[in-house]
Amino acid sequence: MRHNQAAASDTATDNPSPTPSQGQHRAAMDLVACLQSFAVQNTNAVLAILGDTPFVANKHYPEGDLVFGGGLWRAYYHAHDMPGAPDSRMHGHFHVFARPDANFGYAHVIGLAVDGNGQPLKWFTTNHWVTGEAWRPGEELAACVPPVEPEDAPPAARWLSAMLRFGAPAFPELLAERDATLAAHRARTEQSEEEARADRTLYLLSQREIDLMEELRAALALEGD
């Protein structure tokens, strides 16, 4: 089914978008369904990805990445200290990539940090050297929203897709701040863009805390009004 979706669309921005309120409500409902399913099975998205595999710091999970969104999106989970932004709550984080342009490879859209129970803590963006993907302007990446995953998709893929769709309204500001932080760094250091993107003293470029339960309550309450 996902291969058919990929054939119909070559980039992550080609999918028709519902209005913001419709998209938020559908994403919230999908996310609640995922969380309820995880609760019944006493698991979460991270455990679903790890399975029986021993967890090793810095290693990417799952092997070969989590591919979703008709093959136009991919992500991996790993754990390591986040330079410049230590957070004792964090167990690890997802790096999420999309293909916004058929002429380029996957680009890093957003990071998602989670705690030891697999619950979201914050969205964040990183400098280019961190993941080494194709670098794209923030406004281009902000237009990327994954499609709804089919019912038979892996549970972790359905959860991550719903999280991305639900969190998407925050991405334009985060990505704009990413680019602004990099530009300010260049102005201070007189580095070229390539040098700034490779500067390992610059890791985290923007971040936003997540209060998932409160945000879900607000989204579902607004829809009901």
C-alpha positions in Angstrom: 0.0 0.0 0.0 2.8 2.4 0.9 4.5 1.7 -2.5 1.3 2.8 -4.3 1.3 6.0 -2.4 5.0 6.7 -3.4 4.2 6.1 -7.0 1.5 8.7 -6.9 3.6 11.4 -5.3 7.4 12.1 -5.8 7.8 14.6 -3.0 6.8 15.1 0.6 5.0 18.4 -0.2 2.7 16.9 -2.9 -0.1 15.6 -0.7 -3.2 17.8 -0.6 -3.5 19.5 2.9 -6.7 19.8 4.9 -7.5 23.1 6.6 -5.5 23.6 9.8 -8.4 22.8 12.1 -9.3 19.7 10.1 -5.7 18.5 10.1 -5.2 19.2 13.8 -8.4 17.4 14.8 -7.6 14.3 12.6 -4.0 14.2 13.9 -5.2 14.5 17.5 -7.7 11.7 17.0 -5.1 9.5 15.3 -2.6 10.2 18.1 -5.1 9.4 20.8 -5.9 6.1 19.1 -2.2 5.3 18.9 -1.7 6.1 22.6 -4.7 4.0 23.6 -3.4 1.1 21.6 0.0 1.4 23.2 -1.6 1.5 26.6 -3.6 -1.7 26.1 -0.4 -3.4 25.0 1.7 -1.8 27.8 4.2 -0.4 25.3 5.1 2.8 23.5 6.6 3.9 20.2 10.2 3.5 21.3 9.6 0.0 22.7 7.7 -0.9 19.5 10.8 0.2 17.5 13.3 -1.6 19.7 11.4 -4.9 20.0 13.7 -7.5 21.4 16.8 -5.7 20.2 19.3 -4.8 23.0 19.5 -1.0 23.3 22.9 0.5 22.6 23.6 4.2 22.9 24.3 6.0 19.6 23.0 3.1 17.5 20.2 3.8 15.1 16.9 2.0 15.5 15.3 0.4 13.6 17.9 -1.0 11.3 17.4 0.5 7.9 15.3 3.3 9.5 11.5 3.6 10.0 10.1 4.4 6.5 6.6 5.8 6.2 4.6 8.4 4.3 4.6 6.4 1.1 8.4 6.1 1.3 8.9 9.9 1.3 9.6 10.0 5.0 12.0 8.2 7.2 13.2 8.4 10.8 15.5 6.7 13.2 15.8 6.7 17.0 18.9 6.9 19.0 20.3 8.2 22.3 23.2 10.3 23.3 23.9 13.5 25.2 22.7 16.6 23.4 25.5 19.1 23.4 24.6 22.5 24.8 21.2 21.3 26.0 21.5 18.6 28.7 18.1 17.2 29.7 17.9 14.6 32.5 14.4 13.7 31.4 15.4 12.6 27.9 15.9 8.9 27.1 16.6 9.5 23.4 15.3 11.2 20.3 14.0 10.7 16.8 15.6 12.4 13.7 12.9 12.8 11.0 13.7 13.2 7.3 11.5 14.0 4.3 12.1 14.4 0.6 10.6 17.8 -0.2 12.0 18.0 -3.8 12.4 15.1 -6.3 15.8 16.5 -7.3 17.3 16.2 -3.8 17.7 13.5 -1.2 16.1 13.3 2.2 16.4 16.5 4.3 16.2 16.7 8.1 12.9 18.2 9.0 12.7 18.0 12.8 13.9 16.1 15.9 11.7 14.7 18.6 13.0 14.1 22.1 11.2 11.6 24.3 11.5 10.5 27.9 12.0 7.0 29.4 8.4 6.2 28.9 8.5 7.1 25.3 6.5 10.3 25.9 7.4 13.4 23.8 9.4 16.2 25.5 10.3 18.6 22.8 10.7 19.3 19.1 14.1 20.6 18.0 16.3 21.3 15.0 20.0 20.7 14.5 22.9 21.9 12.5 23.7 20.3 9.2 26.8 18.3 10.4 24.7 16.4 13.0 22.9 14.2 10.4 24.6 15.2 7.2 21.4 15.1 5.1 20.5 17.3 2.1 20.2 20.8 3.5 17.0 22.7 2.5 15.7 26.2 3.5 13.4 26.2 6.5 10.4 27.5 4.6 10.6 24.6 2.2 10.7 22.0 4.9 7.9 23.7 6.8 5.5 22.8 4.0 6.3 19.1 4.5 3.5 17.2 6.2 3.2 13.4 6.1 0.0 11.7 4.9 -2.2 9.6 7.2 -0.7 6.2 7.6 -2.8 3.2 6.6 -4.4 1.0 9.3 -1.9 -1.8 8.6 1.2 0.4 9.0 3.6 -0.4 11.8 2.4 1.1 15.1 5.5 3.3 15.5 5.0 4.7 12.0 1.3 5.5 12.7 2.3 7.2 16.0 5.2 9.2 14.5 3.1 10.3 11.5 0.3 11.5 13.8 2.8 13.3 16.1 4.3 15.1 13.0 0.9 16.1 11.7 -0.2 17.3 15.1 3.0 19.2 15.8 3.3 20.6 12.3 1.9 24.1 13.2 5.0 24.7 15.3 7.5 23.7 12.6 7.6 27.0 10.5 8.7 28.9 13.6 11.2 26.3 14.6 12.7 26.1 11.1 12.8 29.9 10.7 14.6 30.1 14.1 17.0 27.4 12.9 17.9 29.4 9.8 18.1 32.7 11.9 20.4 31.1 14.5 22.7 29.9 11.7 22.7 33.3 10.1 23.5 35.0 13.4 26.3 32.6 14.0 27.8 33.4 10.5 27.6 37.1 11.2 29.5 36.7 14.5 32.1 34.4 13.1 32.4 35.6 9.5 32.1 31.9 8.4 30.8 30.9 5.1 27.5 29.1 5.1 29.3 25.8 4.5 31.7 26.4 7.3 28.8 27.3 9.7 26.9 24.2 8.8 30.0 22.1 9.6 30.8 24.0 12.8 30.7 21.3 15.6 30.4 23.9 18.3 26.9 24.6 16.9 24.6 21.7 17.5 21.0 22.7 18.6 19.5 25.5 16.6 16.0 25.7 18.0 13.6 23.9 20.3 10.1 23.9 21.7 8.7 22.1 24.7 5.8 19.7 24.3 2.9 19.3 26.8 1.2 16.6 24.8 -1.8 15.9 27.0 -2.6 19.6 27.4 -2.2 20.2 23.6 -4.4 17.3 22.8 -7.1 18.5 25.2 -7.0 21.9 23.7 -7.2 20.6 20.1 -10.1 18.3 20.8 -11.9 20.9 22.9 -11.6 23.5 20.2 -13.0 21.1 17.6 -16.0 20.5 19.8 -16.9 24.1 20.4 
